[in-house]
Amino acid sequence: MSPARRSITIPRPRATKAKDWMPPGKKNPKVDKVLSTGTQWRKELEKLREIILECGLTEVLKWGQPCYTVDGRNIALIHGFKEYCAILFIKGVLLQDAEGILIRQTEHVQAGRHIRFTTVRDIEKLEPVIKAYLYEAIEVEKAGLKVKMKKTSDFPVPEELENKFNKNPAFHRAFEALTPGRQRAYLYFFAQPKLSKTREARIEKYMPQIFEGKGINDDYLQENKMRKRKAEL
């Protein structure tokens, strides 16, 4: 049975410029352009978009992806991958997930959880559940609930990385200058291989990127952002 439609009053986001602001539940022209660029998941993303907007969220474009907000605070976004498309709940870890369908993309993801789809039919079958999860996510945000994030000190430093720090103080300083989030991503990534030589190779490969102050995925994200900008023109 479909959940009862709730009446939600969503104020105009204080942090959004007037020219960029869209009324809740309305399609954003910038998202229209992104979804019209021939993505293989266009029909599926349009269906997810329709469901989300029916829940009264505001549609914006963030990180090159359709993002849905309440009072300027991120609730969910939709995006396509090679093998599936998904709706990502920004604070999904705080949702009860009564249906047991939320997925943690990788082990280093702390807050976000998503639901994957490969057909419009799959989305239609789960529409009542998607809406229920969206309403719960809205309530989580309105209640001001926070995700307790791991600190950088909670992540072990691989022996191979410690050795690099000791031999190359400049490299150590460059690593310490990274944002905490980037440090955590590198620590997790470097510690994954079982073989020491593989861990050593990973560190060597990413040293230039660390010296430049970049995170693991910064180059990829920048390229993706540029592609999205070209698509918007």
ROSE-4610 file (N, C-alpha, C; in Angstrom, 1 decimal, always signed):
// ROSE-4610
residu = [M/M/M/S/S/S/P/P/P/A/A/A/R/R/R/R/R/R/S/S/S/I/I/I/T/T/T/I/I/I/P/P/P/R/R/R/P/P/P/R/R/R/A/A/A/T/T/T/K/K/K/A/A/A/K/K/K/D/D/D/W/W/W/M/M/M/P/P/P/P/P/P/G/G/G/K/K/K/K/K/K/N/N/N/P/P/P/K/K/K/V/V/V/D/D/D/K/K/K/V/V/V/L/L/L/S/S/S/T/T/T/G/G/G/T/T/T/Q/Q/Q/W/W/W/R/R/R/K/K/K/E/E/E/L/L/L/E/E/E/K/K/K/L/L/L/R/R/R/E/E/E/I/I/I/I/I/I/L/L/L/E/E/E/C/C/C/G/G/G/L/L/L/T/T/T/E/E/E/V/V/V/L/L/L/K/K/K/W/W/W/G/G/G/Q/Q/Q/P/P/P/C/C/C/Y/Y/Y/T/T/T/V/V/V/D/D/D/G/G/G/R/R/R/N/N/N/I/I/I/A/A/A/L/L/L/I/I/I/H/H/H/G/G/G/F/F/F/K/K/K/E/E/E/Y/Y/Y/C/C/C/A/A/A/I/I/I/L/L/L/F/F/F/I/I/I/K/K/K/G/G/G/V/V/V/L/L/L/L/L/L/Q/Q/Q/D/D/D/A/A/A/E/E/E/G/G/G/I/I/I/L/L/L/I/I/I/R/R/R/Q/Q/Q/T/T/T/E/E/E/H/H/H/V/V/V/Q/Q/Q/A/A/A/G/G/G/R/R/R/H/H/H/I/I/I/R/R/R/F/F/F/T/T/T/T/T/T/V/V/V/R/R/R/D/D/D/I/I/I/E/E/E/K/K/K/L/L/L/E/E/E/P/P/P/V/V/V/I/I/I/K/K/K/A/A/A/Y/Y/Y/L/L/L/Y/Y/Y/E/E/E/A/A/A/I/I/I/E/E/E/V/V/V/E/E/E/K/K/K/A/A/A/G/G/G/L/L/L/K/K/K/V/V/V/K/K/K/M/M/M/K/K/K/K/K/K/T/T/T/S/S/S/D/D/D/F/F/F/P/P/P/V/V/V/P/P/P/E/E/E/E/E/E/L/L/L/E/E/E/N/N/N/K/K/K/F/F/F/N/N/N/K/K/K/N/N/N/P/P/P/A/A/A/F/F/F/H/H/H/R/R/R/A/A/A/F/F/F/E/E/E/A/A/A/L/L/L/T/T/T/P/P/P/G/G/G/R/R/R/Q/Q/Q/R/R/R/A/A/A/Y/Y/Y/L/L/L/Y/Y/Y/F/F/F/F/F/F/A/A/A/Q/Q/Q/P/P/P/K/K/K/L/L/L/S/S/S/K/K/K/T/T/T/R/R/R/E/E/E/A/A/A/R/R/R/I/I/I/E/E/E/K/K/K/Y/Y/Y/M/M/M/P/P/P/Q/Q/Q/I/I/I/F/F/F/E/E/E/G/G/G/K/K/K/G/G/G/I/I/I/N/N/N/D/D/D/D/D/D/Y/Y/Y/L/L/L/Q/Q/Q/E/E/E/N/N/N/K/K/K/M/M/M/R/R/R/K/K/K/R/R/R/K/K/K/A/A/A/E/E/E/L/L/L]
num = [1/1/1/2/2/2/3/3/3/4/4/4/5/5/5/6/6/6/7/7/7/8/8/8/9/9/9/10/10/10/11/11/11/12/12/12/13/13/13/14/14/14/15/15/15/16/16/16/17/17/17/18/18/18/19/19/19/20/20/20/21/21/21/22/22/22/23/23/23/24/24/24/25/25/25/26/26/26/27/27/27/28/28/28/29/29/29/30/30/30/31/31/31/32/32/32/33/33/33/34/34/34/35/35/35/36/36/36/37/37/37/38/38/38/39/39/39/40/40/40/41/41/41/42/42/42/43/43/43/44/44/44/45/45/45/46/46/46/47/47/47/48/48/48/49/49/49/50/50/50/51/51/51/52/52/52/53/53/53/54/54/54/55/55/55/56/56/56/57/57/57/58/58/58/59/59/59/60/60/60/61/61/61/62/62/62/63/63/63/64/64/64/65/65/65/66/66/66/67/67/67/68/68/68/69/69/69/70/70/70/71/71/71/72/72/72/73/73/73/74/74/74/75/75/75/76/76/76/77/77/77/78/78/78/79/79/79/80/80/80/81/81/81/82/82/82/83/83/83/84/84/84/85/85/85/86/86/86/87/87/87/88/88/88/89/89/89/90/90/90/91/91/91/92/92/92/93/93/93/94/94/94/95/95/95/96/96/96/97/97/97/98/98/98/99/99/99/100/100/100/101/101/101/102/102/102/103/103/103/104/104/104/105/105/105/106/106/106/107/107/107/108/108/108/109/109/109/110/110/110/111/111/111/112/112/112/113/113/113/114/114/114/115/115/115/116/116/116/117/117/117/118/118/118/119/119/119/120/120/120/121/121/121/122/122/122/123/123/123/124/124/124/125/125/125/126/126/126/127/127/127/128/128/128/129/129/129/130/130/130/131/131/131/132/132/132/133/133/133/134/134/134/135/135/135/136/136/136/137/137/137/138/138/138/139/139/139/140/140/140/141/141/141/142/142/142/143/143/143/144/144/144/145/145/145/146/146/146/147/147/147/148/148/148/149/149/149/150/150/150/151/151/151/152/152/152/153/153/153/154/154/154/155/155/155/156/156/156/157/157/157/158/158/158/159/159/159/160/160/160/161/161/161/162/162/162/163/163/163/164/164/164/165/165/165/166/166/166/167/167/167/168/168/168/169/169/169/170/170/170/171/171/171/172/172/172/173/173/173/174/174/174/175/175/175/176/176/176/177/177/177/178/178/178/179/179/179/180/180/180/181/181/181/182/182/182/183/183/183/184/184/184/185/185/185/186/186/186/187/187/187/188/188/188/189/189/189/190/190/190/191/191/191/192/192/192/193/193/193/194/194/194/195/195/195/196/196/196/197/197/197/198/198/198/199/199/199/200/200/200/201/201/201/202/202/202/203/203/203/204/204/204/205/205/205/206/206/206/207/207/207/208/208/208/209/209/209/210/210/210/211/211/211/212/212/212/213/213/213/214/214/214/215/215/215/216/216/216/217/217/217/218/218/218/219/219/219/220/220/220/221/221/221/222/222/222/223/223/223/224/224/224/225/225/225/226/226/226/227/227/227/228/228/228/229/229/229/230/230/230/231/231/231/232/232/232/233/233/233]
x = [+0.8/+0.0/+0.9/+0.5/+1.3/+1.2/+2.3/+2.2/+1.4/+0.7/-0.1/+0.7/+0.2/+1.0/+1.0/+2.1/+2.2/+2.2/+1.7/+1.8/+3.0/+4.0/+5.2/+5.4/+5.6/+5.9/+7.4/+7.9/+9.4/+9.7/+10.4/+10.7/+11.7/+11.7/+12.7/+14.1/+15.1/+16.4/+17.1/+17.6/+18.2/+19.5/+20.2/+21.5/+21.6/+20.4/+20.3/+20.0/+20.8/+20.5/+19.1/+18.5/+17.1/+17.1/+18.1/+18.0/+18.2/+18.7/+19.0/+17.9/+17.0/+16.1/+14.9/+14.5/+13.4/+12.3/+11.1/+10.0/+10.1/+9.8/+9.7/+8.8/+9.2/+8.4/+8.4/+9.2/+9.3/+10.6/+10.5/+11.7/+12.6/+13.9/+15.0/+15.5/+15.5/+16.0/+17.4/+18.2/+19.6/+19.7/+18.8/+18.7/+18.1/+17.2/+16.6/+17.8/+18.7/+19.8/+20.7/+21.0/+21.9/+21.2/+19.9/+19.3/+19.0/+19.1/+18.8/+20.1/+21.2/+22.5/+22.7/+21.7/+21.9/+22.4/+22.3/+22.7/+21.8/+22.5/+21.8/+20.6/+20.7/+19.7/+18.7/+18.5/+17.6/+16.2/+15.6/+14.2/+14.1/+15.1/+15.1/+15.3/+16.2/+16.5/+15.3/+14.6/+13.4/+12.3/+12.2/+11.2/+11.5/+12.8/+13.2/+13.0/+13.3/+13.1/+11.6/+10.7/+9.3/+8.8/+9.3/+8.9/+9.4/+10.7/+11.2/+10.5/+10.2/+9.6/+8.2/+7.5/+6.2/+6.2/+7.4/+7.5/+7.8/+7.8/+8.0/+9.4/+10.4/+11.7/+12.1/+13.2/+13.7/+14.8/+14.7/+15.7/+16.8/+18.0/+19.2/+20.2/+21.2/+22.3/+23.6/+24.1/+25.3/+26.2/+27.5/+28.5/+28.1/+27.5/+27.1/+25.9/+25.3/+24.2/+22.9/+21.7/+20.5/+20.4/+20.3/+20.3/+19.0/+18.5/+17.2/+17.3/+16.8/+17.1/+15.8/+16.0/+15.0/+15.7/+15.2/+15.8/+17.3/+17.7/+19.1/+20.0/+19.4/+20.2/+19.9/+21.0/+20.9/+20.2/+19.2/+18.5/+18.8/+18.8/+19.1/+19.6/+20.3/+20.6/+20.5/+20.4/+20.3/+21.4/+21.9/+23.0/+23.1/+23.8/+23.9/+25.4/+25.5/+26.8/+26.8/+27.8/+27.9/+26.9/+26.6/+25.8/+24.4/+24.2/+23.0/+22.9/+21.6/+21.4/+21.0/+21.0/+20.7/+20.1/+19.4/+19.1/+19.9/+20.6/+21.5/+20.9/+20.8/+20.3/+21.5/+21.7/+22.9/+23.2/+22.1/+22.3/+21.6/+21.8/+21.1/+21.4/+22.6/+22.9/+22.0/+21.3/+20.4/+19.0/+18.7/+17.4/+17.2/+16.0/+15.7/+15.9/+15.6/+15.8/+15.0/+13.7/+12.8/+12.7/+13.0/+13.0/+14.3/+15.4/+16.7/+17.2/+17.0/+17.4/+18.5/+18.9/+20.0/+21.3/+22.2/+23.5/+24.6/+25.6/+26.8/+27.7/+28.0/+28.7/+30.1/+30.9/+32.2/+32.3/+33.3/+33.5/+33.9/+34.5/+34.9/+33.8/+32.7/+31.5/+30.9/+30.7/+30.2/+28.7/+28.3/+26.9/+25.9/+26.3/+25.4/+25.1/+23.8/+23.4/+22.5/+22.5/+21.7/+20.9/+20.0/+19.2/+19.5/+19.8/+20.1/+19.0/+19.0/+17.9/+18.5/+17.9/+18.3/+17.2/+15.9/+14.8/+13.8/+13.0/+11.9/+10.9/+10.7/+9.7/+10.2/+11.5/+12.0/+11.7/+11.8/+11.5/+10.1/+9.2/+7.8/+7.3/+7.9/+7.5/+7.9/+8.9/+9.4/+9.0/+8.1/+7.8/+7.3/+6.3/+5.8/+7.0/+7.9/+9.0/+10.0/+10.3/+11.1/+10.6/+9.3/+8.7/+8.7/+8.5/+8.5/+9.9/+11.0/+12.3/+12.7/+12.1/+12.3/+11.7/+10.5/+9.8/+10.6/+11.1/+11.9/+13.2/+13.8/+15.1/+14.8/+13.6/+13.3/+13.1/+12.5/+12.3/+13.6/+14.6/+15.9/+16.6/+16.5/+17.1/+16.5/+15.1/+14.4/+14.7/+15.0/+15.3/+16.7/+17.5/+18.9/+19.8/+19.5/+20.3/+21.6/+22.7/+24.0/+24.6/+25.4/+26.1/+27.4/+27.6/+28.9/+30.0/+30.8/+31.8/+33.1/+33.8/+35.1/+36.1/+37.0/+38.0/+39.2/+40.0/+41.2/+42.1/+42.1/+42.9/+42.4/+41.1/+40.5/+41.0/+41.6/+42.1/+43.6/+43.9/+45.3/+46.2/+47.4/+48.4/+49.3/+49.2/+50.0/+51.5/+52.2/+53.6/+54.4/+54.0/+54.7/+54.5/+53.4/+53.2/+54.0/+54.1/+54.9/+56.4/+56.8/+58.2/+58.4/+57.5/+57.6/+57.6/+56.8/+56.8/+58.2/+58.8/+60.1/+61.2/+61.1/+62.2/+62.0/+60.8/+60.4/+59.5/+60.2/+59.4/+58.5/+58.9/+58.1/+56.8/+56.9/+55.7/+54.8/+55.4/+54.5/+53.8/+54.5/+53.8/+52.7/+52.9/+51.9/+50.7/+50.9/+49.8/+49.0/+49.7/+49.1/+48.3/+48.7/+48.0/+46.7/+46.5/+45.2/+44.1/+42.9/+41.7/+41.5/+40.9/+40.7/+40.0/+39.0/+38.3/+39.2/+40.1/+41.1/+42.1/+42.5/+43.4/+42.8/+41.5/+40.9/+40.7/+40.4/+40.2/+41.6/+42.7/+44.0/+44.3/+44.1/+44.5/+43.7/+42.5/+41.7/+42.2/+42.4/+42.8/+44.2/+45.1/+46.5/+46.5/+45.6/+45.6/+44.9/+44.2/+43.4/+44.2/+45.3/+46.0/+46.6/+46.6/+47.1/+48.6/+49.2/+50.6/+51.3/+52.4/+53.1/+53.6/+54.0/+54.5/+53.4/+52.2/+51.0/+50.7/+50.8/+50.5/+51.6/+52.8/+53.9/+53.7/+53.2/+53.0/+51.9/+50.9/+49.8/+50.3/+51.0/+51.6/+52.4/+53.3/+54.2/+53.4/+52.3/+51.5/+50.8/+50.4/+49.6/+50.4/+51.7/+52.5/+52.4/+52.6/+52.5/+51.2/+50.1/+48.8/+48.6/+49.2/+49.2/+50.0/+51.2/+52.0/+51.2/+50.3/+49.5/+48.2/+48.1/+46.9/+45.6/+45.7/+44.5/+44.1/+42.8/+42.3/+42.4/+42.0/+42.1/+41.3/+40.1/+39.2/+39.1/+40.0/+39.8/+39.9/+40.9/+41.0/+39.8/+39.3/+38.1/+36.9/+36.7/+35.6/+35.7/+36.9/+37.1/+36.7/+37.1/+36.8/+35.3/+34.7/+33.2/+32.5/+33.0/+32.4/+32.4/+33.6/+33.8/+32.8/+32.7/+31.7/+30.3/+29.9/+28.6/+28.4/+29.4/+29.3/+29.1/+29.8/+29.7/+28.3/+27.8/+26.4/+25.3/+25.6/+24.7/+24.6/+25.7/+25.8/+24.9]
y = [-1.2/+0.0/+1.2/+2.2/+3.5/+4.3/+4.9/+5.7/+7.0/+7.4/+8.6/+9.8/+10.6/+11.8/+12.8/+13.2/+14.2/+15.6/+16.5/+17.9/+18.5/+18.9/+19.4/+20.9/+21.7/+23.1/+23.3/+23.6/+23.8/+25.2/+25.9/+27.3/+27.5/+28.7/+29.0/+28.9/+28.2/+28.1/+29.4/+29.6/+30.9/+31.2/+30.0/+30.2/+30.1/+30.1/+30.0/+31.3/+31.7/+33.0/+32.9/+34.1/+34.2/+33.7/+34.0/+33.6/+32.1/+31.4/+30.0/+29.1/+29.8/+29.1/+28.6/+27.3/+26.7/+26.4/+26.5/+26.1/+24.6/+24.2/+22.8/+22.0/+20.9/+20.1/+20.4/+21.4/+21.9/+21.4/+21.1/+20.7/+21.9/+21.6/+22.6/+22.5/+23.6/+23.5/+23.0/+23.3/+22.8/+21.3/+20.7/+19.2/+18.7/+19.4/+19.0/+18.8/+19.7/+19.7/+18.5/+18.2/+17.1/+15.8/+15.6/+14.4/+14.2/+15.2/+15.1/+14.8/+14.5/+14.4/+12.9/+12.1/+10.7/+9.7/+9.9/+8.9/+7.7/+6.5/+5.2/+5.0/+5.8/+5.6/+6.8/+7.4/+8.6/+8.3/+7.2/+6.9/+6.6/+5.9/+5.5/+6.7/+7.6/+8.8/+9.7/+9.8/+10.7/+10.2/+8.8/+8.3/+8.5/+8.4/+8.7/+10.2/+11.0/+12.4/+12.7/+12.1/+12.3/+12.0/+10.8/+10.4/+11.3/+11.8/+12.7/+14.0/+14.6/+15.9/+15.8/+14.6/+14.5/+14.5/+14.4/+14.4/+15.9/+16.8/+18.2/+18.7/+18.1/+18.5/+19.5/+20.3/+21.3/+20.7/+20.8/+20.2/+21.2/+20.8/+21.6/+20.7/+21.4/+20.6/+20.8/+19.7/+19.7/+18.6/+18.9/+17.9/+17.3/+18.1/+17.6/+16.6/+16.4/+15.5/+16.1/+15.6/+16.1/+15.9/+16.9/+16.8/+17.4/+16.9/+17.2/+17.7/+18.9/+19.5/+19.9/+20.2/+20.8/+22.0/+23.2/+24.4/+24.5/+24.1/+24.2/+23.0/+22.1/+21.0/+19.7/+19.0/+17.9/+16.7/+16.1/+15.0/+13.7/+13.9/+12.8/+13.3/+12.4/+12.7/+11.5/+11.7/+10.5/+10.6/+9.4/+9.4/+8.0/+7.9/+6.7/+6.2/+4.9/+4.2/+3.3/+2.6/+1.7/+0.6/+0.0/-1.2/-0.9/+0.3/+0.6/+2.1/+2.5/+3.9/+3.8/+4.9/+4.8/+6.1/+6.0/+7.2/+7.1/+8.1/+8.1/+9.0/+8.4/+9.2/+9.7/+11.0/+11.6/+11.1/+11.0/+10.5/+9.1/+8.3/+7.0/+6.1/+6.3/+5.4/+5.7/+6.8/+7.1/+6.6/+6.1/+5.6/+4.2/+3.9/+2.6/+1.5/+1.7/+0.7/-0.5/-0.3/-1.4/-2.5/-2.1/-3.1/-3.8/-3.3/-3.9/-3.7/-2.6/-2.4/-1.4/-0.7/+0.3/-0.3/+0.2/-0.3/+0.7/+0.2/+1.0/+0.8/+1.8/+1.6/+1.0/+1.6/+1.0/+1.1/+0.4/+0.4/+1.7/+2.6/+3.9/+4.9/+4.6/+5.5/+5.4/+6.6/+6.6/+6.9/+7.9/+8.4/+8.0/+8.0/+7.8/+6.3/+6.1/+4.8/+4.9/+4.0/+4.1/+2.8/+3.0/+1.9/+1.9/+0.7/+0.5/+0.0/+0.5/+0.1/-0.2/-1.0/-1.3/-1.1/-1.0/-0.8/+0.1/+0.8/+1.6/+0.8/-0.4/-1.3/-1.5/-1.7/-1.9/-0.7/+0.5/+1.7/+1.8/+1.5/+1.6/+0.7/-0.5/-1.5/-1.0/-0.2/+0.3/+1.7/+2.3/+3.7/+4.0/+3.2/+3.5/+3.5/+2.6/+2.5/+3.6/+4.0/+5.2/+6.4/+6.6/+7.8/+7.7/+6.6/+6.4/+6.8/+6.3/+6.6/+8.1/+8.7/+10.1/+10.9/+10.6/+11.3/+11.1/+9.9/+9.7/+10.5/+10.6/+11.3/+12.8/+13.3/+14.7/+14.9/+14.0/+14.1/+14.1/+13.2/+13.1/+14.5/+15.1/+16.4/+17.5/+17.5/+18.5/+18.4/+17.2/+16.9/+17.3/+17.6/+18.0/+16.8/+15.6/+14.5/+14.5/+14.1/+14.1/+12.7/+12.5/+11.2/+11.3/+10.4/+10.4/+9.8/+10.7/+10.3/+9.8/+8.9/+8.4/+9.5/+9.7/+10.6/+10.0/+10.9/+10.4/+9.5/+9.8/+9.0/+7.6/+7.4/+6.0/+5.1/+5.6/+4.8/+4.5/+3.2/+2.8/+3.3/+3.6/+4.1/+2.9/+2.5/+1.3/+1.5/+0.5/+0.6/+1.2/+0.8/+1.3/+2.8/+3.4/+4.8/+5.5/+4.9/+5.4/+5.5/+4.5/+4.5/+5.6/+5.9/+7.0/+8.3/+8.5/+9.7/+9.9/+8.9/+9.0/+9.3/+8.8/+9.0/+10.3/+10.8/+12.0/+13.0/+13.8/+14.7/+15.6/+16.0/+16.9/+16.2/+14.9/+14.1/+14.0/+13.9/+13.8/+15.1/+16.2/+17.5/+17.7/+17.2/+17.3/+16.5/+15.4/+14.5/+15.2/+15.7/+16.4/+17.6/+18.2/+19.4/+19.1/+17.8/+17.4/+17.6/+17.7/+17.8/+16.4/+16.4/+15.2/+14.1/+14.5/+13.5/+12.9/+13.7/+13.1/+12.2/+12.6/+11.8/+10.4/+10.4/+9.2/+8.3/+8.9/+8.1/+7.4/+8.2/+7.6/+6.5/+6.7/+5.7/+4.4/+4.5/+3.3/+2.6/+3.4/+2.9/+2.2/+2.8/+2.3/+1.0/+0.9/-0.3/-1.5/-1.4/-2.5/-3.7/-3.5/-4.7/-5.6/-6.9/-7.8/-7.9/-7.6/-7.7/-6.4/-6.4/-5.2/-4.5/-5.2/-4.6/-3.9/-4.4/-3.7/-2.4/-2.5/-1.2/-0.2/-0.7/+0.2/+0.9/+0.1/+0.6/+1.6/+1.4/+2.4/+3.7/+3.6/+4.9/+5.6/+4.9/+5.5/+6.2/+5.5/+6.0/+7.3/+7.4/+8.6/+9.7/+9.5/+10.6/+11.9/+11.9/+13.2/+13.9/+13.1/+13.7/+14.3/+13.6/+14.1/+15.4/+15.4/+16.7/+17.8/+17.5/+18.6/+19.0/+18.3/+18.6/+18.0/+17.0/+16.4/+15.1/+14.8/+13.6/+12.5/+11.3/+10.1/+10.3/+10.8/+10.9/+12.3/+13.2/+14.6/+14.8/+14.1/+14.3/+13.7/+12.6/+12.0/+12.9/+13.5/+14.3/+15.6/+16.1/+17.4/+17.1/+16.0/+15.6/+15.4/+14.8/+14.6/+15.9/+16.8/+18.1/+18.9/+18.8/+19.5/+19.0/+17.6/+17.0/+17.5/+17.6/+18.0/+19.5/+20.3/+21.7/+21.9/+21.1/+21.1/+20.7/+19.8/+19.3/+20.3/+21.2/+22.2/+23.4/+23.5/+24.7/+24.5]
z = [+0.0/+0.0/+0.0/-0.8/-0.9/+0.3/+0.8/+2.0/+1.8/+2.8/+2.6/+2.3/+1.3/+0.9/+2.0/+2.4/+3.5/+3.0/+3.8/+3.5/+4.1/+3.3/+3.9/+3.4/+4.4/+4.0/+4.0/+2.8/+2.6/+2.3/+3.2/+3.0/+1.9/+1.3/+0.3/+0.9/+0.3/+0.9/+1.0/+2.3/+2.5/+1.8/+1.6/+1.0/-0.5/-1.2/-2.6/-3.2/-4.3/-5.0/-5.6/-5.7/-6.2/-7.6/-8.4/-9.9/-10.0/-9.0/-9.2/-8.5/-7.7/-6.9/-7.7/-7.4/-8.1/-7.0/-7.3/-6.4/-6.1/-4.9/-4.6/-5.5/-6.0/-6.8/-8.3/-8.7/-10.1/-10.7/-12.0/-12.8/-13.0/-12.8/-13.0/-14.5/-15.2/-16.6/-16.8/-15.7/-15.8/-15.8/-15.0/-14.9/-16.2/-16.8/-18.1/-19.1/-19.1/-20.1/-19.8/-18.6/-18.2/-18.6/-18.3/-18.6/-20.1/-20.9/-22.3/-23.1/-22.5/-23.2/-23.6/-23.6/-24.2/-23.2/-21.9/-20.9/-21.1/-21.0/-21.2/-20.2/-19.1/-18.0/-18.0/-19.1/-19.2/-18.7/-19.2/-18.8/-17.3/-16.8/-15.4/-14.5/-14.9/-14.1/-14.1/-15.3/-15.4/-14.4/-14.3/-13.5/-12.0/-11.6/-10.3/-10.0/-10.9/-10.8/-10.5/-11.3/-11.1/-9.7/-9.2/-7.9/-6.8/-7.0/-6.0/-5.9/-7.1/-7.1/-6.6/-6.7/-6.1/-4.6/-4.0/-2.6/-2.1/-3.1/-2.7/-2.5/-3.0/-2.8/-3.9/-3.7/-4.6/-5.4/-6.7/-7.7/-8.0/-7.8/-8.2/-8.9/-9.4/-10.0/-9.1/-8.6/-7.7/-8.1/-8.2/-8.6/-10.0/-10.8/-12.1/-12.1/-11.0/-10.8/-10.3/-10.7/-10.1/-8.6/-7.9/-6.4/-5.9/-4.8/-4.2/-2.8/-2.5/-1.2/-0.5/+0.8/+1.7/+2.4/+2.2/+2.7/+2.5/+1.3/+0.9/+1.4/+2.1/+2.6/+1.8/+1.5/+0.5/+1.2/+0.4/+0.9/+0.0/-1.3/-2.2/-3.5/-4.3/-5.6/-6.5/-7.8/-8.7/-9.7/-10.1/-11.0/-11.7/-12.8/-13.5/-13.5/-13.4/-13.5/-14.7/-14.9/-16.1/-16.1/-15.0/-14.9/-14.3/-13.7/-13.0/-12.8/-12.5/-12.0/-10.6/-9.9/-8.4/-7.9/-6.8/-6.0/-4.7/-4.4/-3.2/-2.2/-1.0/+0.2/+0.9/+1.0/+1.6/+3.0/+3.8/+5.2/+5.3/+4.3/+4.3/+5.4/+6.0/+7.2/+8.4/+8.4/+9.5/+9.2/+8.1/+7.7/+8.3/+8.7/+9.3/+8.2/+7.0/+5.9/+6.2/+6.4/+6.8/+5.7/+4.5/+3.4/+3.1/+3.8/+3.6/+2.2/+1.6/+0.2/+0.0/+1.1/+0.9/+0.8/-0.1/-0.3/+0.0/+0.7/+0.9/-0.2/-1.0/-2.2/-2.0/-1.1/-0.7/+0.8/+1.3/+2.8/+3.4/+2.6/+3.2/+3.1/+2.5/+2.5/+3.9/+4.6/+5.9/+6.0/+5.3/+5.5/+4.4/+3.1/+2.0/+1.8/+1.4/+1.0/-0.2/-1.1/-2.3/-2.7/-3.6/-4.1/-5.6/-6.1/-7.5/-8.4/-9.6/-10.6/-11.9/-12.7/-14.1/-15.1/-14.6/-15.5/-14.8/-15.7/-15.2/-14.4/-14.8/-14.1/-12.7/-12.5/-11.1/-10.2/-10.8/-10.1/-9.7/-10.7/-10.5/-9.4/-9.4/-8.3/-6.9/-6.8/-5.5/-5.2/-6.1/-5.9/-4.5/-3.9/-2.6/-1.5/-1.7/-0.8/-0.9/-2.2/-2.4/-1.8/-1.9/-1.3/+0.2/+0.8/+2.2/+2.7/+2.0/+2.4/+2.2/+1.2/+1.0/+2.1/+2.5/+3.6/+4.9/+5.1/+6.3/+6.3/+5.1/+5.0/+5.2/+4.8/+5.1/+6.6/+7.3/+8.7/+9.4/+9.0/+9.6/+9.5/+8.3/+8.1/+8.9/+9.0/+9.7/+11.2/+11.7/+13.1/+13.4/+12.4/+12.6/+13.0/+12.7/+13.0/+12.2/+12.9/+12.3/+12.2/+11.2/+11.1/+11.8/+12.7/+13.5/+12.6/+12.1/+11.2/+11.9/+11.3/+11.8/+11.7/+12.7/+12.6/+11.8/+11.3/+10.6/+11.4/+12.7/+13.6/+13.8/+13.4/+13.6/+12.5/+11.4/+10.3/+10.5/+10.4/+10.6/+9.5/+9.8/+8.8/+8.4/+7.1/+6.7/+7.0/+7.3/+7.6/+6.4/+5.2/+4.0/+3.9/+4.3/+4.3/+5.4/+6.5/+7.6/+7.2/+6.5/+6.0/+5.0/+4.1/+3.2/+3.9/+4.9/+5.7/+6.4/+6.9/+7.6/+6.6/+5.4/+4.4/+3.7/+3.6/+2.8/+3.7/+4.5/+5.3/+4.5/+3.3/+2.5/+2.1/+1.8/+1.5/+2.7/+3.9/+5.1/+5.3/+5.1/+5.2/+4.2/+3.0/+1.9/+2.3/+2.8/+3.3/+4.4/+5.4/+6.5/+6.1/+4.9/+4.4/+3.7/+3.4/+2.8/+3.7/+3.2/+4.0/+4.7/+5.9/+6.6/+5.8/+4.9/+4.1/+3.1/+2.5/+1.5/+2.2/+3.4/+4.1/+4.4/+4.9/+5.2/+4.0/+2.8/+1.6/+1.2/+1.3/+1.0/+2.0/+3.3/+4.3/+4.0/+3.7/+3.5/+2.2/+1.1/-0.2/-0.1/+0.6/+0.7/+1.6/+2.5/+3.4/+2.9/+1.7/+1.2/+0.7/-0.1/-0.6/+0.5/+0.2/+1.2/+1.1/-0.1/-0.3/+0.0/+0.7/+1.0/-0.3/-1.3/-2.6/-3.3/-3.2/-3.8/-3.1/-1.7/-1.0/-1.3/-1.4/-1.8/-3.2/-4.1/-5.5/-5.5/-4.7/-4.7/-4.1/-3.1/-2.5/-3.5/-4.2/-5.2/-6.3/-6.7/-7.8/-7.5/-6.2/-5.8/-5.1/-5.0/-4.3/-5.1/-6.4/-7.1/-6.9/-6.9/-6.6/-5.3/-4.3/-2.9/-2.8/-3.5/-3.5/-4.1/-5.0/-5.6/-4.8/-3.6/-2.8/-3.2/-4.1/-4.7/-3.9/-3.9/-3.4/-4.5/-4.1/-5.0/-6.2/-6.1/-7.3/-7.9/-7.4/-7.9/-9.4/-10.0/-11.4/-12.2/-11.7/-12.4/-12.2/-11.0/-10.7/-11.5/-11.7/-12.5/-14.0/-14.5/-15.9/-16.0/-15.1/-15.1/-15.1/-14.2/-14.1/-15.4/-16.0/-17.3/-18.4/-18.4/-19.3/-19.1/-17.8/-17.5/-17.9/-17.7/-18.0/-19.5/-20.3/-21.8/-22.2/-21.5/-21.8/-21.5/-20.5/-20.1/-21.1/-21.9/-22.8/-24.0]
